[in-house]
Amino acid sequence: MWQSEYTERFQRFREILKSFKSPVIVHHYDTDGISSAAIMKQYLTELGKEPEIITLRGLNRFNIDEIREIPEKIVLDLGTNSIEELGEALVIDHHDPRIENKYNNLLNAFFIGLDGDKGISSSGLTSIVLNRGEGIGLLGAIGDRQYPFRSTNAELLESAMRYGDVIKTTDLKVYGKYRRPMFVMLGYMFRDFAVDYRQAIRFISKLGIKQKRGEEWRDYMSLTHQERFIFLRAVLEKASKLGMLDDIYGDVYVLRSFREIDMNELTSIVNATGREGKARVGMEIVLGKRDSLREGLGIWKKYQRNLRDAIRYAEENMEYDRDIIYIDGRGKIDPSILGVVLSILSEGETKTIVGVSDDQTGILKVSIRSRTVNVGQIINEIISNNRDWEGGGHEGAGGFTILEDDLDRLMLSIREMIRRAEHQSF
Ligand SMILES: [Mn+2]
């Protein structure tokens, strides 16, 4: 396994880390990036160093110049394809490399025979290199949609469970066990309850379970042993009648530090901290700080609110034309959630959706979601004709980072390419 074949390489990485006087951690702002940074920070701190942390939504030609000048930096969950422009850096990443494997300072999962797409995340890889934090590494994997765990993640899980870092239980697998009213959680499970919450509330009342404590709705995790037994029996009976028992009940994983909240829900709280510009809180949460979890919950609620507002704004401002649906979210939709908003709106849409947002620096983010054309291909083609635009994507999703002045020109190209692609497919 990796331990034997690549031990020396990991060793060399650790030697360089030890030699750093004032290390700077540059990391991606999602759960995987935050978890990678947390594992790295803990390692460096234990060596007596005080790493500085820089959180990025992405590396692009507009910010890479500043990053390049930073000495002794460790770049996590980013940087593979910018390795030549990064200056002095150690990079740990799992994004698909479009470059050759010839850089000693780059550790990409794909270059050491691992499946960076489905089998290992950056935080998992960081935990392997530093020999610690496997549980945290798995949070990053969940954040990157690598759950259920397979391949290297499954091996990490095994070792995390052996150390007691991660604990497996059998429970409801659904989202919303923590800090959501029970009737809301039931709505995530059963369509009839989602359509009419009053039915869910009645369902719980009939079991003789109190749903409120004072003014607050209770959540599933706050049920007593006895109450949980009664509640589960009724829920599982309903699920089994619908033939969906396996979907809602089974293996659930928790971290030793937060046994009351399963790793999937913890991941969404950490993700929210990054999106709301509070990655530092997310890092403390994954390192097990209880006070930070409380703070993180507040941030998570705010994020949910912002997301709801952004979706509503986008829904009310969809401009339909011949080729696309256009949403101008400048000043209204934060670039960190533009992609999420478009993905949600594209659910019932056959037309390609293009959205724009800005972050007050004159740099725009343009996101595309489509069910009819290959977004990645269109973006690559546009970029190959316009070298000062930056972007990338895959089949159904992708986007650009551009200067505000270029928006009209870019939109012309996008429309033209979509017209052409749709024409070809008929
Ligand atoms: Mn990642």
Residues whose N, C-alpha, C, O or C-beta is under 5 A from the ligand:
A	BS01	MN	D32 D77 S121 S122 D144
